[in-house]
């Protein structure tokens, strides 16, 4: 009997991983959702991004520690299984998979809505299916083609945001002829820096955490790199600068240049900045950049969900049919499986946007925090294990271990349970908790069934 497991090809290059790590943190949420947060929190929203960014940096450091010691395409689901037991790997693997297949549908719908800006005659549901199908082709062809597409998507996002930071900085410094710098007016007037109090900043942290989801993809991608240790090291050590420059830099420019209580300007804050300097076609330019961010997220979602499904099949947590790898080392069945689920989700959005589809979106809302919690608990366990059995494997180490790990766990747990007391997040908290409990229950039911089946078979063989 051949016990050899199908293997994925290691075709992602360091330049792919580097650009994925750079662009992976720049999602459509930054371009679209930042205005909403500023409107709720005021200039102090920069603190919300700072606190959330700090937690993500710590989580990425923990993930980097485990990934360099043991690169895996299953990433944190594999580490959860090793550290906390098979039930943890099973649970967090399926929850993460569920999150990303819903994201694929959400991003496909968002992309179709943007394209309708230019081609209003195409039905939204049809364009959603077309976008998903086209990016499925890039994933099915080869992992290298996924890397190339993500490289260029990320490059567009990074260059666009870098140019925006330069432009915004020039306006603030009064270097643009004919455009008056607001100075600190928008920071201290209109109710002050924290017009709605410190509580609004803490509320903002819970909202912002979801914007950072996707940072961890680089750990999964490193499993298909020829030099995973180098890839993870680069991504882990540069995450601080990425968050400081792209997120905090952008937010500082937005809150300085735009009054927080202007609903018109904050509806499309990045467009408003471009229009300040009379950039022709500002809305069209920003639509293109947001579409790039959406397609990048859709592309990454197909990649990540399929690799998680493949990894779970290797562990026996998903049907073995998802282990099929084609000649190019691509988990073909896993990709198709994820695509079909996303097609069904798009269909639900067409048939029942306010019930079934809304339920699915809300049910996946708190998964990011559960994933971060599991990463922290896994690192806590595995660090002690590595120090005893293989200390040389710890090429990257979590700072001030174990104290920062404990602080991160407490913070993540607090943010998750705080969702239950926030009107806009309450449904996500309860639905995510319900789905998580159902997944845990399914593991023990399946395990019990398997154990009973094995025992029955053994008894019959003895007889």
Residue pairs with C-beta under 8 A, 6 or more apart in sequence:
5 314
5 323
6 323
6 324
6 325
6 331
7 325
7 329
8 73
8 143
8 223
8 224
8 307
8 310
8 325
8 329
8 330
8 331
9 142
9 143
9 224
9 328
9 329
9 330
10 224
10 225
10 226
10 228
11 142
11 143
11 144
11 147
11 224
11 226
11 329
12 143
12 144
12 147
12 221
12 222
12 224
12 225
12 226
12 231
13 147
13 225
13 226
14 225
14 227
14 230
14 231
14 234
15 151
16 144
16 147
16 148
16 150
16 151
16 221
16 225
17 218
17 221
17 222
17 225
17 231
17 234
17 235
18 231
18 234
18 235
19 150
19 151
19 154
19 155
19 158
20 147
20 150
20 151
20 154
20 217
20 218
20 221
20 300
21 218
21 234
21 235
21 238
21 239
21 242
22 154
22 158
22 238
22 242
23 150
23 153
23 154
23 155
23 157
23 158
23 296
24 154
24 214
24 215
24 217
24 218
24 296
24 300
25 212
25 214
25 215
25 239
25 242
25 243
25 246
25 247
26 154
26 157
26 158
26 161
26 246
26 293
27 211
27 213
27 214
27 293
27 296
27 297
28 107
28 110
28 290
28 293
28 294
28 297
29 210
29 211
30 211
30 246
30 247
30 250
30 293
31 270
31 286
31 289
31 290
31 293
32 290
33 207
33 211
34 45
34 250
34 251
34 254
34 269
35 254
35 266
35 267
35 268
35 269
36 266
37 45
37 48
37 204
37 207
37 208
38 45
38 251
38 254
38 255
38 258
38 260
38 266
38 269
39 260
39 261
39 263
39 266
40 196
40 200
40 203
40 204
41 48
41 194
41 196
41 200
41 201
41 203
41 204
41 260
42 190
42 191
42 192
42 193
42 194
42 195
42 196
42 200
42 255
42 260
42 261
43 186
43 187
43 193
43 194
43 255
43 256
43 260
44 193
44 194
44 195
44 198
44 200
44 201
44 204
45 201
45 204
45 251
45 255
45 260
46 248
46 251
46 252
46 255
47 201
47 204
48 201
48 202
48 203
48 204
48 205
48 207
48 208
49 204
49 208
49 247
49 248
49 251
50 248
51 201
51 205
52 204
52 205
52 208
52 209
52 211
52 212
53 208
53 212
53 243
53 244
53 247
53 248
55 209
55 372
55 408
55 411
55 412
56 209
56 212
56 215
56 239
56 243
56 372
57 239
57 240
57 243
58 398
58 399
58 404
58 405
58 408
59 215
59 216
59 372
59 375
59 376
59 408
60 215
60 216
60 235
60 236
60 239
61 236
61 239
61 396
61 398
61 399
62 375
62 376
62 378
62 379
62 398
62 405
62 408
63 75
63 76
63 216
63 219
63 236
63 375
63 379
64 219
64 232
64 233
64 235
64 236
64 237
64 396
65 379
65 383
65 394
65 396
65 397
65 398
66 76
66 79
66 375
66 378
66 379
66 382
67 75
67 219
67 222
67 228
67 232
67 236
68 228
68 229
68 232
68 233
68 236
68 393
68 394
68 395
68 396
69 382
69 386
69 390
69 393
69 394
69 395
70 78
70 79
70 82
70 393
71 222
71 223
71 225
71 228
71 229
71 232
72 78
72 79
72 223
72 311
73 220
73 223
73 224
73 307
73 310
73 311
74 89
74 93
74 220
74 223
74 307
74 308
74 310
74 311
74 312
74 314
74 315
75 216
75 219
75 220
75 223
75 308
75 311
76 92
76 96
76 216
76 219
76 371
76 374
76 375
76 378
77 89
77 92
77 93
77 96
77 308
77 311
77 312
78 89
78 311
78 315
79 375
79 378
79 379
79 382
80 88
80 89
80 91
80 92
80 93
80 374
80 375
80 377
80 378
81 88
81 89
81 90
81 315
82 89
82 378
82 382
83 377
83 378
83 379
83 380
83 381
83 382
83 385
84 374
84 377
84 378
84 381
86 315
86 317
86 443
86 447
87 440
87 443
87 444
87 447
88 374
88 378
89 312
89 315
89 317
90 312
90 315
90 317
90 439
90 443
91 436
91 439
91 440
91 443
92 370
92 371
92 374
93 308
93 311
93 312
93 315
93 317
93 318
94 312
94 317
94 439
95 367
95 370
95 371
95 435
95 436
95 439
96 304
96 308
96 367
96 371
97 305
97 308
97 309
97 312
97 338
98 363
98 364
98 367
98 435
99 213
99 364
99 367
99 368
99 371
100 301
100 304
100 305
100 308
100 338
101 301
101 305
101 338
101 341
101 342
101 345
102 345
102 360
102 361
102 363
102 364
103 297
103 298
103 301
103 364
104 132
104 298
104 301
104 302
104 305
104 338
104 339
104 342
104 345
105 128
105 132
105 342
105 345
105 346
105 349
105 357
105 360
106 361
107 294
107 295
107 297
107 298
107 301
108 128
108 129
108 131
108 132
108 298
108 342
108 346
109 124
109 128
109 346
109 349
110 294
111 127
111 128
111 131
111 291
111 294
111 295
111 298
112 122
112 124
112 125
112 126
112 127
112 128
112 131
113 124
114 287
114 290
114 291
114 294
115 122
115 127
115 131
115 291
116 122
116 124
116 127
117 287
118 287
119 127
125 346
125 347
125 349
125 350
128 346
128 349
129 343
129 346
131 295
131 298
132 298
132 302
132 339
132 342
132 343
132 346
133 339
135 149
135 295
135 298
135 299
135 302
136 302
136 335
136 336
136 339
138 145
138 146
138 149
138 299
139 145
139 146
139 299
139 302
139 303
139 306
139 330
139 335
140 326
140 330
140 332
140 335
140 336
141 328
141 330
142 328
142 329
142 330
143 224
143 303
143 328
143 329
143 330
146 299
146 303
147 221
149 299
150 296
150 299
150 300
150 303
153 292
153 293
153 295
153 296
153 299
154 296
156 289
156 292
157 289
157 292
157 293
157 296
158 246
160 289
160 292
161 246
161 250
164 250
164 253
164 270
164 273
165 245
165 249
165 250
165 253
167 176
167 273
167 274
167 277
168 250
168 253
168 254
168 256
168 257
168 273
169 253
170 176
171 179
171 181
171 257
171 273
171 276
171 277
172 181
172 182
172 253
172 256
172 257
173 181
174 180
174 181
176 277
179 276
179 277
182 256
182 257
184 256
186 255
186 256
186 257
186 258
186 259
186 260
187 193
187 255
187 256
190 259
190 260
190 261
191 260
191 261
194 200
194 201
195 260
195 261
202 418
203 422
205 415
206 415
206 418
206 419
206 422
206 425
207 424
207 425
209 368
209 369
209 372
209 415
210 365
210 368
211 247
212 243
212 368
213 368
213 371
214 297
214 300
215 239
216 371
216 375
217 300
217 303
217 304
218 231
218 232
218 235
219 232
219 235
220 303
220 304
220 307
220 308
221 231
221 303
222 228
222 231
222 232
222 235
223 307
224 307
225 231
229 395
232 396
233 395
233 396
236 396
237 396
253 273
254 269
254 270
254 273
257 273
257 276
258 265
258 266
258 269
258 272
258 273
259 265
260 266
265 272
266 272
268 283
268 286
270 286
270 289
271 282
271 283
271 286
274 282
274 285
274 286
275 282
279 285
302 335
302 338
302 339
302 342
305 338
306 331
306 334
306 335
306 337
306 338
307 331
307 334
309 318
309 322
309 331
309 334
309 337
309 338
310 322
310 323
310 331
310 334
312 318
312 322
313 319
313 320
313 321
313 322
313 323
313 334
314 323
321 333
322 331
322 333
322 334
322 337
323 331
323 333
324 331
324 332
324 333
324 334
325 331
325 332
326 332
345 357
345 360
348 356
348 357
348 360
349 357
359 431
362 427
362 428
362 431
362 432
363 428
363 431
363 432
363 434
363 435
364 432
364 435
365 425
365 427
365 428
365 429
365 431
365 432
366 416
366 419
366 425
366 428
366 429
366 432
366 433
367 432
369 412
369 415
369 416
369 419
370 416
370 432
370 436
372 408
372 412
373 409
373 412
373 413
373 416
376 405
376 408
376 409
376 412
377 409
379 398
379 405
380 402
380 405
380 406
380 409
383 394
383 398
383 401
383 402
383 405
386 393
386 394
387 394
398 404
398 405
416 429
417 429
419 425
419 426
419 428
419 429
420 426
420 429
420 430
